[in-house]
Amino acid sequence: MKEIKLRIKSVESTMQITKAMELVASSKLRRAKERVEHSRPYFETLYETLFDIAATQDHFDSPYLAKRDTHRRLYIVIAGDRGLAGGYNANILKAVQADAEGQEYEVLPIGKKAVEYFTRHKVPMITQAFAEAGALSVSDSFEISKIVCQKFLEGEFDEIRLCFTQFVSMLTQTATVLQVLPFNAPTDAKKRQSLMLYEPDAATVFDTIIPEYLAGVVYGALCESVASEQGARRTAMDAATKNAGEMIEHLNLYYNRARQAAITQEITEIVAGADAES
């Protein structure tokens, strides 16, 4: 009975922790969703501008459109800083491994879990300066974009892919691998007309916007990933709290049975003793 009682107290303490973590995740999730909603218009506007330039200009060329055959890839991988978030970290890391299978690649990890995973698997990393995902800001996204664009222009990598978890809803988060460089320009033979004029010329504007676009994509993916992590953690902690409640119910049932058995045994001993005296 004493062991069962100690076990019940232990599970109750765990349930208080999981309930508190669920409430904290819910609070952070609201702020993260707001960041996602605020970051999307910036990215969408830049993408529309780039698409418009590539779709409307004749004889248009840019080093950011160059498609090479060697396929040496760089993956920008966004994971979490902590666990206890269900399959959030495992899903995005599995998606990277599946996409990179048979390829020569390096990674730029964002998040402590990503750094730990690729260190353990001996995957080359170009930098660990962005290991703490929770501390990254817009300026860090521009720094990442600068590093990646420079390496792409120098020919060190032929493809740049961004791996993050897309926030669909409170209960659904999807691991996504997105190619960001070379830019996927439209390949239609017939160019559409545009009334927009670019100064000094369309190619210069395009090459200038690409780093801004990539920084916006990285920041947007970071916001999506943070919201996904909090959503996954909230779901996991809610499930853990419910499981703890069920475990406490079972333990109380076992405790009552043990207590009833002890009382029955004491009554039996008293009755046996009284019969012996008589």
N, C-alpha and C positions, 0 to 999 in steps of 0.2 A: 504493500500500500504506500509506503514511504517513497519507493522508487517511482511509482506511477504519479504521485503527487509532485515530485520534483520534475518529472517529465512534462506534466501539464504546465507548471510554472515556466519551464524553459520554452515550450511552444507558444505560450501566451506572450512572453517577451519578444520572441521572433515575430509574432503576428503584429505586435505594436510597431516594430521596426518596419516591416513590409507595408503596413498601413500608412505610416509616416512618409515612406519613400514614394508611395503611390500619390499621396497628396502633393508632395514636392514636385514630382514629375508632371502632374496635372497643371500645376501653377506655371512651371517652365514651358510646358507645351503650348499654353495660350500665347506666351510671348514669342515663342519660336514660330508659331503659325502666322503671327503678325509680321515677323521679319520675312517670311517666305512671300507673303502677299505684297509686301513693299518692294522686294527685290525683283520680282518678276517683270514689271513694266520696263525697267532699265535694260534688262537682258533682251526682252522682246523687241524694243526699239532699235537697239544696235544690230540685232539679227536681221530685222526687216531692211535696214539701211544697207548692210553688206549684201543681202540677197538681191536688193534692187540694183546695186552697182553691177554685180556679176551677171544679172539677168538682162540688163539693158545696154551694156557697153559692147561695141564691136571690137574685135582684136584686143580683148582685155586679157592681161596676164599679170600674175603676182607670184612671188616666191611662196606665199602661204597657200597657193593652189597646187603646188608641185606634188605630183604623186609619183613616188619612187617604188622600185620593185624589191628592195632588200627587206623591207618590213621590220626594221629594228624599232621596237616600240618603247614608249615611255608611258607608264600608267600613273596618273595622279589618283591615289586611293584615299578616300575619306572614310575613316572608321571612328569609333568612340574612344574616349579616354578611360572609361570604366566598363565593367561587366554588369551583370544583373539586369540585362535588357533583352532577355529571350534570345532569339536567333539573330539579332541585329548585326553584330560583328561577324558572326560565322557566315551569314548569307552573303555579305558583300565580299568577303575574302574568298569564299568558294567561287563566286562569280568571276573574280579576277583570275583565279587559277584556271577556271574552265576556258575563259577567253584567251589566255596567254599560252595555253598548252601547245607545245611544239614550236613556240616562237622565242626569239632572242629579245629579252626585255629587261628594263630597269624600272624602278618605282620611285615616286616622290610621295612618301607616306604622310598623311595628316591624321593625327590621333595616336595615342599611346598604344592602343591595341594593334594598329596597323604596323607600327614600328616593331613591336614585340614579335608579331607573326613573321614578318619578312626577315628579321634578324635570326629567328629560330630556323627558318627555311633557307638561310644563306642566299637571299635574293639581293643583288646589288641595289643600293639606294644612292641617289645623286645628292641627297641632303637629308638631315634629320632636324633641320632648323624649325620645322613646323609640326613638331611631334605632339604638341598640345592643342587639340582641336578647339577646346572651349575658350582658349585665349586668343584665337585668330580674329582679325578685324578686316575691314575693307582694304586697308593699306597692305596687309599681309597678302591678300588676294592679288593685288597689283604686283607685289614682289614675286610671287609665284609665277604670274603671267610673264613677267620680264625674263625670268630664268628659263622658262619653257620655250618662249618664242626665240630667244637667243640660241638655244641648243637646236631648235628645229631649223633655223636659218643657216646655222653652221653645218648642217647635215649630220649631226651626231645621232639624231633620231628621225625616222621617216614617218612615224605616226605618233600622235599624242592622243591618248584616250583618258577620259575622266570617269572614274568609278565612284558612284555615290548611291545613297538610298533615297528613292523618290517617295515623298510623302503623299499618299493617296487619300487616306482617311485615318481616323483614330485607331482603327483596327487593321489597316492594310498599309504596308510599306514594301516597296519593290526595289530590289537591288538592280541598278542600271549601269551599263557600260556604254558611254557616249564618245564617239570620235569627234574631237574638236579641231584637230589639225591633221592633214590639210583640210581647209574649209570645203564643205560639200556644196560647190557651186552648181547651179542648174545646167544641165547638159542639152537643153532643147536647141535644135538647129535654128529655129526661128526666134529671133530676139524680139522682145516686146519693146514698145516705145515708152520713154519716160520724159517728163517735162522738167526733171530735176537737173540742175547744172552743178558740177562739183569743181571747186577751185583749190589748188591750181589745176588738178586733173583727177579723174576718177581713181586711177591706180594709186596715187599718193594718198588720197583720202582712205581708200580701202586698206592699204598697208598701215596707216596710222590707227584705224579703228580696230583692227584685229587684236592687238594687245589689250585694248580697252574691253573688247568683246569677251576675250578669254578670261580676263579678270572678273567681269560680270558673271560669266558662266560659273567660274570657281566659287565666287561668293554665293551665288544662288544655290549651287549644289551643296555648299557648306550649310546654308540655312535649311535646305530640305533635309539634309542628313541629321542636323541637330533636332529638328522637329520629329523626324522618324525615330531617332534614338529615344526621345522622351515619350513618344507614343508607345514604342515597344516596351520601354521600362514600366510605363503605367500599366499596360496590359499584363506584363509578367508579374508585377507586384500585386495586382488585383487577383490574379490566379493563385499566387502564393498565399495571400491573406485568406482566400476561400479554402484552400487546402489546409491551412493551419486551423481554421475554424472546424473543419470536418475532423481533423485529427484530435482536437480537444474534445469533441463530442464522443469519439470512440474511446479516448482515454478515460473520460468521465464514466462511460459505461463500464469499462473494465474496473475502474476504481470502486464503483458501486457494487459490482459483483464480488470483488475481493472483500469489501467491507461487510457485505451480507454474509459471505462465507465465514469471515472471522467471527461475526456475531453468532451465527448458527453454531460454530464450533464451541464458543464460550458457553452458550446455553446448554449444548450437549454435555459439556464437561460438568456444569453445575448440576444438571439433572442426574448424571452418572454418580457424582459425589454424594448427592442426597440419597439416592437409592442404596449406595454402599453403607452409609451411616445407619439407615433404617434396617 
